[in-house]
Amino acid sequence: MPRILAAAATLGLVLTGAVAAHAASDTPSRGSAGYSAIGWGACKDPGLASAKAECGYLSVPLDYAKPNGKKIKLAVSRIKHRTSDRGYQGAMLVNPGGPGGSGLSLSMLGGYVPAGAGDYYDWIGFDPRGVGSSVPALSCDADYASYGRPAYVPVTAAIEKANLKRAKGYAKDCAKAGGELLNHLSTIDTVRDMESLRIALGEQKINFYGFSYGTYLGQVYSTLYPQRVNKMVLDGNVDPSRVWYDANLDQDVAFERTMKVYFAWLAKYNAVYHLGKTGNAVEQGYYQQRAKLTKKPVHKFGGNELTDVFLQAGYYVFGWEAVASAYSAWVNDHDISALKDLFDSANPTSKGSDNGYAVYLAVQCTDVKWPASWSKWRADNTAINKVAPFETWGNAWYNAPCRDWAGKAGKPVSVDGKKVPPVLLISETLDAATPFSGSLEVRRRFPNSVLVEGVGGTTHAGSLFGNACVDLTIADYLANGTLPARVKGDISDRKCKPLPQPNPTAAKAEVSGTSTELTRLELQRHITGH
C-alpha cells in the first residue's frame, strides 16, 4: 500500500518546554554528563563493511519526559568525510522514509552525490527507534501481509467484517508485542533522537537528507531546532497540513492518476507485452484480471496480490519492465510464477519481517488521532473508490489498525520554516506517494526554500539516481550552498526533465553485478521497501 509516512505529535507542555530549553542550550561535548556517546566499531553488514563504515549504538531515553528513565538503543553507521578537515562541512543524517524504513545503510548515500560533493560530510545512517537493528525492534505478526487475506474491495458485509477483524487483531498483537514502546514511537520522538545524535556527534549544527516521510522529520526538526540546521535536502515532500488520515485519501487519487500513466505506457509497447493497444484497454484488462484472481486465486496469488505488485510501478519507473513482463506472462501464457516472485520478494514472512509495517503504524497512529467512527472511513473510501478504484480500499485496510491502536495519540507539530536556512526541496509532478501539492505547501512554509520539479514524472523520491539536472543541483548546494533563484508565485523554482520512462525495445547495455547503478538500486530498495 502507499506507505505515506508520518507526522509529528507533541508529548505535552512539559516536553515542549524541554524541547525549547534544549534547543537554546550550548552543545555538550561528546559523551559529556547526561548524554550518551557512540561506541564506534566494525560494521556487521557486508555492504557497510566494504564501504569502510563505522557502526555503533546510541542510548537514548525511551521517554524524553523522563531522561533518567529506561533507555533504548539506536543503531548508527558513519562514513567519514573524504576531504581535509578544513573542508569538512559537518554531519549529514539520512532518513529513508516509511515511517519504519531502515536507514542504517544510507551512510553510503554520500558516494552517489555527483562531483564529489558528498565528500565534505560525515554521512550518518541510522535505524530509527523501533526499527531494524535498533533495540528493541517492533514486530507483531510476520504473516500479516501474506496470502489468503480478505478481498480489498468490501463488496459484501462479510468481506468488510473480515477486514475489520483482521485489522483489530493486528493492533492487538502490536499492543502485546510493543507495550510501553508504542507510546514513544511518534515523529517527535525520532526528532528528539536526531537532536541526541547531533549532541553525541559533537556538532553545533546538522545537515539532513530526507526521503519521503523523512522530509517530515526534516520539517519538524527544523521547526523545533531552526538554529541547529545547516543544510537540508528533502525529496518527496509530505504535506504537513494533511497528517495523516487525509494524506492517505490524497494518495488514492494520486495513485489513480499515476497508474493511468503506466497503463498508457504498457499500451505504447503492446508489441512487446500484448496487453492492449490503448491505455483504457490495458486498464480494463487489469481490472478483469483482478476480479478473476479475486474469485479464484492461482497458487494462492489473488486480486490483492496483483494490486500490490502493480503498486510498485506506481512508485518508480525502475520496476515498470519487471511488472510488465510478469503480468504479460500471466495474461498471455497463464504463467503466474513471475508475478508471485515479485510479490514474495516484497512481502517476506520470516521472523520480524513486519517490522517496517509495525513501526509505520506505530508512528502514524500516534502522531495524530485517527477517526474512530468506521462509518466515516466507509463513507470517505466508498466515495473516493468511485473515482480512484486502483488503490483506495487497499490503502484503507493498510491503515485500519489505527482505529484500535494502543499507543497514545498526540497532535501534529505546526510546521514553520520561517527561521530555517535555505533548504532544497525535490519532487516529480506526478509523484503519487507524496503528491506535488505537498511540496508546494512546504515551499510556502519555508520561505528560504527552493523547489526543483521533475516535470511530468511519476517517480517518488528518486534523487541521486542519474537525473543530471536534479543531482547536479544537489551537488552545488552541498558543495557551496548554491541554490537556484526562488521565483515568484506558487510554483517550482527549477524545472527539470523527469527520470525517463524505460524503453523495453532498446538494446540493453551489459551491466556488471557490482555496478554503481545496481548498488544504487539496492539503496533505493532500502529507501522504499520495494
C-alpha positions in Angstrom: 0.0 0.0 0.0 1.1 3.6 -0.2 3.3 3.9 2.8 2.9 7.6 3.3 4.8 8.2 6.1 4.0 10.0 9.1 3.9 13.1 11.1 4.7 14.6 14.5 3.0 14.6 17.8 3.8 16.6 20.9 4.2 14.9 24.2 2.6 17.7 26.2 3.6 21.1 27.6 6.3 19.6 29.7 8.1 18.1 26.7 7.5 21.2 24.6 9.2 23.2 27.2 12.1 20.8 27.4 12.5 20.9 23.6 12.7 24.7 23.6 15.2 24.8 26.5 17.3 22.1 24.9 17.4 23.8 21.6 18.6 27.0 23.1 21.4 25.4 25.1 25.1 25.1 24.0 26.1 21.8 22.5 27.6 19.5 25.2 30.8 17.8 24.2 30.8 14.1 23.1 29.9 11.8 26.0 29.5 14.7 28.5 27.4 14.2 31.6 23.8 13.4 30.8 24.5 12.5 27.1 25.5 9.1 25.7 28.5 8.6 23.4 28.5 6.3 20.4 31.0 3.4 20.7 32.1 3.1 17.1 33.4 -0.2 15.8 33.3 -2.5 12.8 30.0 -3.0 10.9 28.5 -6.4 10.6 26.6 -5.5 7.4 28.9 -6.6 4.4 28.0 -3.5 2.3 28.8 -1.1 5.1 32.0 -3.0 6.0 33.2 -2.8 2.4 32.4 0.9 2.3 34.7 1.2 5.4 31.8 2.5 7.6 31.8 2.5 11.4 28.9 1.3 13.3 27.7 1.6 16.9 24.7 2.3 19.2 23.4 5.4 20.8 21.4 5.1 24.0 18.5 7.5 24.3 15.6 7.8 26.7 12.5 5.8 25.9 10.5 8.7 27.2 12.2 12.1 26.8 10.0 13.4 29.6 11.9 11.0 31.9 15.5 11.4 30.7 16.9 9.3 33.6 14.4 6.5 33.0 14.5 3.5 30.7 16.9 3.6 27.7 16.7 2.2 24.3 19.4 1.9 21.6 19.6 3.3 18.1 21.8 1.6 15.6 24.0 4.1 13.8 26.6 4.0 11.0 29.1 6.6 9.8 31.2 7.1 6.7 33.6 10.0 7.4 34.3 12.9 5.1 36.9 12.3 2.5 38.1 15.9 2.3 40.6 17.6 4.6 39.3 18.5 8.0 39.4 22.1 6.8 36.9 21.3 4.1 34.6 19.4 6.4 31.0 20.7 6.5 29.5 18.6 9.2 27.4 15.5 9.8 24.7 14.6 7.3 21.9 12.5 8.8 19.9 10.4 6.4 16.4 9.0 6.7 14.8 6.8 4.1 11.1 7.4 5.0 8.5 4.8 5.7 8.0 5.5 8.5 9.6 2.3 9.6 12.3 2.3 6.9 15.8 1.1 7.9 18.4 3.9 7.3 21.4 2.2 8.7 22.9 1.5 5.2 22.3 5.0 4.0 25.6 6.3 5.3 26.7 5.1 1.8 24.5 7.7 0.1 27.2 10.3 0.0 29.1 8.3 -2.6 26.3 8.9 -5.1 26.4 12.7 -4.9 28.0 14.0 -8.2 31.3 15.8 -8.4 32.5 14.5 -5.1 30.1 17.0 -3.3 29.3 14.3 -0.7 32.9 14.1 0.4 32.6 17.2 2.6 30.3 15.5 5.1 30.3 12.6 7.6 27.3 10.6 6.4 25.2 9.2 9.3 22.8 6.4 8.7 20.6 5.2 11.5 17.7 2.9 12.2 15.0 5.0 14.0 13.7 3.8 17.3 11.8 0.5 16.9 13.3 -0.2 13.5 15.7 -2.8 12.2 18.9 -3.1 14.2 17.8 -0.7 16.9 16.9 -2.2 20.3 14.1 -3.0 20.8 12.7 -3.6 17.3 8.9 -3.9 17.0 7.3 -6.9 15.3 3.7 -8.0 15.7 2.8 -10.7 13.1 5.2 -11.6 10.3 2.4 -13.4 8.3 0.0 -10.4 8.3 0.8 -9.4 4.6 0.9 -13.0 3.3 -1.6 -14.8 1.1 -5.3 -15.6 2.0 -6.3 -12.1 3.0 -9.9 -10.9 2.6 -10.5 -9.0 -0.7 -9.6 -5.4 -0.5 -12.9 -4.1 -2.0 -15.7 -4.8 0.5 -18.4 -5.7 -1.9 -20.2 -7.7 0.9 -20.7 -7.0 4.6 -18.8 -10.3 5.3 -15.7 -9.0 3.5 -15.8 -5.7 5.4 -16.3 -7.5 8.7 -13.4 -9.9 8.0 -11.0 -7.0 7.1 -12.1 -5.1 10.3 -11.5 -8.1 12.4 -8.1 -8.7 10.9 -7.0 -5.0 11.4 -8.2 -5.1 15.0 -6.3 -8.3 15.6 -3.0 -6.8 14.3 -3.5 -3.8 16.5 -4.0 -6.2 19.5 -0.9 -8.1 18.5 1.2 -4.9 18.4 -0.2 -3.9 21.8 1.1 -7.1 23.2 4.4 -7.0 21.5 5.2 -3.3 21.9 3.8 -2.5 25.3 5.1 0.9 26.6 7.2 1.4 23.5 4.0 2.1 21.5 3.6 5.4 23.4 7.1 6.6 22.3 7.3 5.9 18.6 5.9 9.2 17.2 7.7 11.6 14.9 8.5 13.9 17.8 10.3 11.0 19.5 12.5 10.4 16.4 13.1 14.2 16.1 14.4 14.2 19.7 16.6 11.2 18.8 18.0 13.3 15.9 18.9 16.0 18.3 20.5 13.4 20.6 22.5 12.2 17.6 23.7 15.8 17.0 24.8 16.1 20.6 26.6 12.7 20.6 28.4 13.6 17.4 29.6 16.9 19.0 28.1 19.0 16.2 26.9 22.6 16.6 24.6 22.0 13.6 23.5 19.1 11.5 22.7 18.5 7.8 19.9 16.3 6.8 18.8 14.3 3.7 15.3 13.0 4.0 13.3 10.9 1.5 9.5 10.6 1.7 8.4 10.5 5.3 12.0 11.6 6.1 11.0 15.0 4.7 8.5 15.3 7.5 11.2 14.6 10.0 13.2 17.4 8.5 10.3 19.7 8.6 9.6 19.0 12.3 13.2 19.0 13.4 13.9 22.4 11.7 10.7 23.8 13.2 11.8 22.9 16.7 15.6 23.4 16.2 16.0 26.0 13.5 19.3 27.3 14.8 20.7 23.7 14.6 20.1 23.3 10.9 22.8 23.8 8.3 21.6 22.3 5.1 18.6 20.1 4.2 17.6 18.1 1.1 14.0 17.0 1.3 12.9 14.7 -1.6 9.3 13.6 -2.0 7.7 16.1 0.4 4.9 15.2 2.9 2.2 17.8 3.2 2.3 18.9 6.8 -1.3 20.2 6.6 -2.7 16.7 5.7 -1.4 14.5 8.6 -2.4 11.6 8.3 -5.9 10.3 7.5 -6.4 13.0 4.8 -2.9 12.3 3.4 -3.8 8.7 2.7 -7.0 9.8 0.9 -5.0 12.2 -1.2 -2.7 9.3 -2.2 -5.6 7.2 -3.5 -6.4 9.9 -6.1 -2.8 10.5 -6.9 -2.1 6.8 -7.5 -5.1 6.5 -9.8 -3.6 9.2 -12.0 -0.1 7.7 -11.9 -1.4 4.2 -12.8 -3.1 5.6 -15.8 0.3 6.8 -17.0 1.6 3.3 -16.5 -1.3 1.7 -18.3 -0.7 4.0 -21.3 3.0 3.0 -21.3 2.0 -0.6 -21.4 -0.2 0.2 -24.4 2.6 2.1 -26.1 4.6 -1.1 -26.0 1.8 -3.5 -26.9 4.1 -5.1 -29.5 6.3 -6.3 -26.5 3.7 -7.1 -23.9 0.5 -7.8 -25.8 -1.8 -6.3 -23.2 -3.8 -3.8 -25.3 -3.4 -1.1 -27.8 -4.8 1.8 -25.6 -4.4 2.7 -22.0 -8.1 2.2 -21.5 -7.9 -1.3 -22.9 -5.0 -2.2 -20.7 -6.7 -0.8 -17.6 -9.9 -2.7 -18.3 -7.9 -5.8 -18.8 -6.2 -5.2 -15.4 -9.5 -5.0 -13.6 -10.8 -8.1 -15.3 -7.7 -10.0 -14.2 -8.0 -8.6 -10.7 -11.6 -9.8 -10.5 -10.7 -13.2 -11.9 -7.9 -13.7 -9.4 -10.0 -12.5 -6.5 -12.7 -15.0 -7.3 -10.2 -17.8 -7.9 -6.6 -17.3 -6.8 -3.9 -19.2 -8.7 -1.3 -20.9 -6.4 -2.6 -18.6 -3.6 -2.0 -15.5 -5.8 -5.2 -13.4 -5.8 -6.5 -10.0 -6.6 -4.9 -8.3 -3.6 -1.5 -9.6 -4.6 -2.0 -8.3 -8.2 -2.8 -4.9 -6.8 0.3 -5.0 -4.5 2.6 -5.9 -7.4 1.2 -3.2 -9.7 1.6 -0.7 -6.9 5.3 -1.0 -7.3 5.0 0.6 -10.7 3.1 3.5 -9.1 6.2 4.4 -7.1 9.1 4.1 -9.6 9.7 3.8 -13.3 12.6 1.5 -12.4 10.4 -1.5 -12.0 8.0 -0.9 -14.9 9.5 -3.6 -17.1 9.6 -6.3 -14.4 6.0 -5.8 -13.6 5.0 -5.6 -17.2 6.9 -8.8 -18.2 5.5 -10.7 -15.2 1.9 -9.6 -15.9 2.2 -10.3 -19.6 3.4 -13.9 -18.8 0.2 -14.4 -16.8 -2.2 -12.8 -19.3 -0.7 -14.4 -22.4 0.9 -17.6 -21.2 -1.1 -18.3 -17.9 2.2 -18.4 -16.0 1.7 -16.8 -12.6 5.3 -17.6 -11.3 6.9 -14.2 -12.1 4.1 -12.2 -10.5 4.3 -14.5 -7.5 8.0 -13.9 -7.3 7.6 -10.2 -7.3 5.0 -10.4 -4.5 7.1 -12.8 -2.4 10.2 -10.7 -2.7 8.4 -7.6 -1.4 6.4 -9.4 1.3 8.7 -11.8 3.2 7.2 -13.7 6.1 10.4 -14.5 8.0 10.6 -13.7 11.7 10.4 -9.9 12.3 9.6 -9.2 8.6 6.7 -7.0 9.5 8.9 -4.6 11.4 8.6 -1.8 8.8 4.8 -2.0 8.8 4.5 -2.3 12.5 6.6 0.9 13.0 4.7 2.6 10.2 1.5 2.2 12.1 3.1 3.0 15.4 4.2 6.4 14.1 1.1 7.2 12.0 -1.4 6.0 14.6 0.1 8.1 17.4 1.2 11.3 15.6 -2.4 12.2 15.4 -5.7 10.7 16.4 -7.5 8.9 13.6 -11.3 8.9 13.1 -12.8 6.4 15.5 -16.1 6.0 13.6 -15.9 3.3 10.9 -18.9 4.9 9.2 -16.7 7.9 8.3 -14.0 5.6 6.9 -16.6 3.7 4.9 -18.2 6.8 3.5 -14.9 8.5 2.6 -13.4 5.5 1.0 -16.6 4.5 -0.8 -16.8 7.9 -2.4 -13.1 8.0 -3.4 -13.2 4.4 -4.7 -15.7 5.5 -7.3 -13.1 7.8 -9.0 -9.9 6.0 -7.8 -10.6 2.3 -7.6 -7.0 1.1 -8.1 -5.7 1.6 -4.5 -8.4 3.2 -2.3 -9.6 0.1 -0.4 -6.2 -1.5 -0.2 -4.8 1.7 1.4 -7.8 1.9 3.8 -7.1 -1.6 5.2 -3.4 -0.9 5.4 -4.1 1.9 7.8 -7.2 0.5 9.5 -5.3 -0.8 12.6 -5.0 2.9 13.6 -8.7 2.7 14.8 -7.7 0.3 17.5 -4.1 1.2 18.2 -2.9 1.0 21.8 -0.4 3.9 21.7 -1.4 7.3 22.9 -2.2 9.7 20.1 -0.9 13.3 20.1 -1.3 16.4 18.0 0.8 17.3 14.9 3.5 20.0 15.3 2.7 23.2 13.5 5.5 23.2 10.9 7.0 26.6 10.4 10.2 27.2 8.4 10.4 30.9 8.6 13.6 30.8 10.7 15.2 27.9 8.8 18.2 28.5 6.5 17.9 27.7 2.7 16.5 24.3 2.1 16.4 22.2 -1.2 13.1 20.6 -2.0 12.7 18.0 -4.7 9.6 16.3 -6.3 8.3 15.0 -9.6 5.0 16.4 -10.7 3.0 13.1 -10.6 4.6 11.6 -7.5 1.7 9.6 -6.1 3.1 8.6 -2.7 3.7 12.3 -1.7 1.7 14.4 -4.2 3.3 17.5 -5.6 0.8 19.7 -3.7 2.7 18.7 -0.6 6.0 20.2 -2.0 4.2 23.4 -2.8 2.9 23.6 0.8 6.3 23.0 2.2 7.7 25.7 -0.1 5.1 28.1 1.2 6.1 27.3 4.9 9.8 27.6 4.2 10.3 31.0 2.6 14.1 30.3 2.1 13.5 27.0 0.3 13.8 26.3 -3.4 11.8 23.6 -5.2 13.2 21.5 -8.1 10.5 19.8 -10.1 10.9 16.8 -12.4 8.2 17.9 -14.8 5.6 15.3 -15.7 7.5 12.5 -13.8 5.9 9.8 -11.7 8.8 8.7 -9.6 8.7 9.1 -5.9 11.9 10.3 -4.0 14.2 9.4 -6.9 17.1 11.9 -6.4 20.7 10.7 -6.9 19.5 8.2 -9.5 21.2 9.8 -12.5 19.0 12.8 -13.4 21.8 15.3 -14.0 19.6 18.4 -13.7 18.4 17.3 -10.2 21.5 15.7 -9.0 23.9 18.5 -10.0 21.6 20.9 -8.2 22.1 18.8 -5.1 25.8 18.7 -5.6 26.1 22.5 -6.0 24.0 23.0 -2.8 26.0 20.6 -0.7 29.4 21.8 -2.0 29.0 25.5 -1.7 25.4 26.3 -0.7 24.4 27.5 -4.2 20.7 27.1 -5.0 18.6 28.2 -8.0 16.9 31.6 -7.6 13.5 31.5 -5.9 10.8 32.7 -8.3 7.6 34.5 -7.6 4.4 32.5 -7.4 3.2 29.2 -6.0 5.3 27.1 -8.4 8.6 25.3 -8.6 11.8 27.3 -8.9 13.7 25.0 -11.3 12.2 22.7 -13.8 14.0 19.5 -14.9 13.1 16.6 -17.1 11.9 13.7 -15.0 13.6 10.4 -14.7 12.9 8.7 -18.1 10.4 6.0 -18.7 12.1 2.8 -19.8 12.1 1.6 -23.4 11.8 -2.2 -23.5 12.7 -2.2 -27.2 16.1 -0.5 -26.7 19.2 -2.6 -26.7 20.3 -3.2 -23.1 23.9 -2.5 -22.2 25.6 -5.3 -20.3 25.7 -4.4 -16.7 28.1 -5.9 -14.1 26.6 -7.1 -10.8 28.9 -4.8 -8.9 28.0 -1.7 -10.9 27.2 1.6 -9.3 23.7 1.6 -10.8 22.8 -1.7 -9.3 24.3 -0.7 -5.9 22.2 2.5 -6.1 19.1 0.4 -6.8 19.8 -1.6 -3.7 19.9 1.6 -1.8 16.7 2.7 -3.3 15.1 -0.5 -2.1 16.3 0.4 1.4 14.5 3.8 0.9 11.3 2.4 -0.4 10.8 -1.1 0.8 10.4 -2.2 -2.9 
